[in-house]
Amino acid sequence: MAVNITPLHDRVLVRRLEEKETVKGGIIIPDSAKEKPQEGEVIAVGAGRIEKGTRIPLDVKPGDKILFGKYSGNDIKIDNEEYMIMKEDEILAKIGGQAKAAGGKK
């Protein structure tokens, strides 16, 4: 699936990952009562923010699985598909894979 949108600067385009629906005790929760998942997949990233004349690349790349806050980003719809666009600093964590160490060398 190709999306013809490129986020600017330090923004990230994310597709929410749907949670697996588990029914316990025969109770079915309607879609309107469910919370939106806080986990997603990065679809596209901007070039990075500019700080003191130097471009700083983003720590995430397309294909990364991420966690984000409940009220993060803006919901958008492209070709009948729902996405979110958010700043990189709204991303809480990468899931799995090789995450960069925040502290540097120790």
FIVEXKOL-60772 format. One line per 3 residues: number of its first residue (from 1); their letters; for each residue x, y, z of C-alpha. Coordinates in steps of 0.05 Angstrom, whole numbers, plus 32768, in hexadecimal, padded with zeros to 4 digits. Layout:
BEGIN
NUM = A = X,Y,Z  ...
***
This chain:
BEGIN
1 = MAV = 8000,8000,8000  801E,8042,7FEA  8009,8083,800B
4 = NIT = 8017,80C2,7FE4  8024,80EE,8020  8065,8105,803F
7 = PLH = 8065,8124,8084  808D,8164,808D  80C7,816F,80BD
10 = DRV = 80C1,8143,80FC  807B,8128,80EE  8069,80DF,80E6
13 = LVR = 802F,80BD,80C2  8015,8082,80EB  7FE0,804C,80DF
16 = RLE = 7FC0,8033,811F  7FC7,7FE8,812B  7F84,7FCA,813E
19 = EKE = 7F83,7FA2,817E  7F6C,7F5A,817C  7F24,7F56,8194
22 = TVK = 7F1C,7F24,81CD  7ED8,7F14,81E8  7ED4,7EFB,822F
25 = GGI = 7E94,7EE2,824D  7E6D,7EEC,820D  7E6C,7F38,8212
28 = IIP = 7E78,7F5C,81D0  7E8F,7FA4,81D4  7E76,7FD0,819C
31 = DSA = 7EA9,7FF7,8172  7E8F,8039,818C  7EA1,8025,81D4
34 = KEK = 7EE7,800E,81C5  7F23,803A,81D0  7F50,8048,8195
37 = PQE = 7F91,8021,8198  7FD0,8045,81AD  7FFD,801B,8182
40 = GEV = 800D,8027,8139  803B,801D,80FE  8063,8055,80E0
43 = IAV = 8050,805E,8097  8078,809C,8084  80A8,80CD,80A6
46 = GAG = 80BE,8115,8099  8107,8129,808C  8112,813E,80D5
49 = RIE = 8114,817F,80FC  8147,81B5,80F2  816D,81CA,8131
52 = KGT = 81A4,8200,812E  81A8,81F8,80E2  81B1,81AD,80E4
55 = RIP = 817B,817B,80D0  8170,8146,8106  8153,8105,80E9
58 = LDV = 811A,80E0,810B  8125,80A3,8136  80EC,807D,8115
61 = KPG = 80E6,8063,80CE  80AD,8046,80A4  809A,8001,80BD
64 = DKI = 80AB,800E,8106  8076,7FFB,813A  806B,8032,816D
67 = LFG = 8044,8045,81AB  8026,808A,81B2  7FFB,80B0,81E4
70 = KYS = 7FB0,80AD,81E7  7FA6,80F4,81CE  7FE1,80F8,819F
73 = GND = 7FDF,810E,8156  7FA8,8121,8127  7F7B,80EE,8105
76 = IKI = 7F78,80F3,80B9  7F58,80CA,8082  7F7B,80BA,8040
79 = DNE = 7F5A,808E,800B  7F26,8075,803E  7F5F,805E,806D
82 = EYM = 7F67,807E,80B1  7FAC,8097,80C7  7FCA,80C5,80FB
85 = IMK = 7FFE,80FB,80F0  8027,810F,812D  8068,812E,8141
88 = EDE = 80A1,80FF,8152  80A3,8117,819B  805C,80FC,81A4
91 = ILA = 8076,80B5,8199  8082,8092,81DB  80A9,8054,81C6
94 = KIG = 80BC,8025,818D  80A4,7FDD,8194  80D6,7FA7,8187
97 = GQA = 8111,7FAD,8157  8150,7FD4,8166  8140,8014,818C
100 = KAA = 8177,8048,8193  8191,8053,81D9  817D,8097,81F2
103 = GGK = 81B9,80A0,8220  81F0,8092,81EE  822F,806D,8203
106 = K = 8239,8056,824A
***
